[in-house]
Amino acid sequence: MKIEGRDRLRRRIAEIPIETRKEIRKALDSGSEEMVGLARGFVPKKSGALARSIGKSWGSYRAANANVRGVNSGGGGHDLSVVVHAGDAEAWYAALVEFGTQPHKIGGRFAGSQHPGTSPQPFFLPAWRLTRKRMKRKLATAMSRAIRKSKTS
């Protein structure tokens, strides 16, 4: 996927004053923690591995497992980018729980048997949908606060 203006965005982010960056980072931290908490609350809990796999990472995030899904706050690769993610080596099935599976024939040791499929049990996208508007408000408030501080300094 090609994103137009990525380099321009990175240059603009680098020009943001340090105090403003601190305010924005606090808002991102608060919003991402809220999303992590909601997703952990929504996730079906059998062993607890999937709930434990839900977390956040600052800057660029590259999952070791191709099944890990995440939501990124920005272009990535800078200190104002946070990724909320679900799934890891133990909870590789995060996307299968979120979106469900179709009925299918099983291979391997149980070759030929029919799997009935599973119903979706969304936990990640509902958490994102519930927090995205608040996150935008928190960021707008943080930027306004930073602008007011810079005018009084």
N, C-alpha and C positions, 0 to 999 in steps of 0.2 A: 504494500500500500504506500502510495506517495503522498506525503503531507506537504502542501505548499506553504512556504513561509516559516518553516521550522527554524532555520538559522536566524531569521529576523527575530522570532520569538525568543530564542535563547539569548541573543544580544540584548534585547529589551529587558529580559529577566535579570541579566548580569548588571544592568544599570540601576536596578532598584536599590535605594539606600538601605543600609544595614538595619536601621530601626524599623523600617517598613517591612523588611524581610522577616524580622523577629515576630512582628504582629501577625503577618500572614502565616508563618510557620505555626504559631500558637493556634490559629484558627483551623489550619489543616490537621494539626495533631488532635484537637478536640473533636472535629468532625469525623476523622477516620476512626478514632477510638469509639465514638458513638456507633458508627456502622459496624465495627468489629463486634461490639457488645450485642447489637441487635441480631446480627447474623448468627452469633453463637447461641442466642436465645431461641431463634427460629429453627435451627438445624435439628433434625431428628437425632436423638441420642440413643445409640445402642451400646457401642463400646466407648464412645467419647472421643475417638481418634479424629473424626471429622471436625468436631467442635474445637479440638486443640489445634487443628491445622489452620484455622482461620486467624489471620494476623495482618500486620501492616509492615511495610518496608519503605524506608526513605531512599530517594534517588532512583537509579536504574534498578530494576528487578528482573532477574532472569531465573525462572523456576527450573529446578533440576528435573522436574517431571512435566511432561507435555500435557498432562491432564489438569494441571493447576490453572485456575481461572482467576482473573483479577480485574479491578477497576483502577485506572490510573488518573491522578489529579491533573496531570499536565503532560508536557512533552517528554518528560523523563530525563535522567542524566544530570539533574541539578538539585540543589538543596531545597527547592520549593516543589518537589514532586514526591508524592506518597502513593503507594500502591497497596490496596487492600486485597488480599488473596485468600483463596480457600483450596485446600488439597495439598498433599505432600506425598512422600514415598509410602507412608503408612496408609494415608487416606486418599489413595489414587482415584477413588470412585466419586469424588466430589461432583463432577459434572453429571455423572449418571444419576445421582440423587437429585440434583437440581432440576434436570430436564427429563428424567425418566428414561426408559428403554423400550424399544419395540419388541414384540415377540420374535424369537429367533431360534435357530438350531444351534446347539452347543457343539463345540469341537473338543479336541484334546481327550482327556480321560473319559469324559461322558459323551463322546461323539455320537451324534444322531438324536440325542434327546432334545426335547422342545422346551425352551425357556418361555414362560408366559409373558415376560416383559414386566416392567415396574411402572407404577404411576409416578409422575413428577412430585417432588416434595420441595418446592422452592424455599430457599432460605437466604441466598445471597442477593438475588435481584430485588426481592421485597425490602431487604435492609437498605440497599442502594437507593431504591425509589423513595423510601421514607426519609432518608438523610440528605439527599442531594439539594433540595430547596433550602434546608437549614444551613447546609454547608455554604451555599452561595451567599446567604444572608450573613453568616459568620465572616466570610471573606470580605464582603462589602463593608461590614462594621469595622473589621480589622484595618482595612485600607483607610477608611474615614478617620479612625482613631490615629493612625500613623500620620495622616496628613495634618490633623489638628496638632499633634505633638511637634511636627516639623515647623509649623507656623509659629508656635510659641517658643521654640528654641532660638 
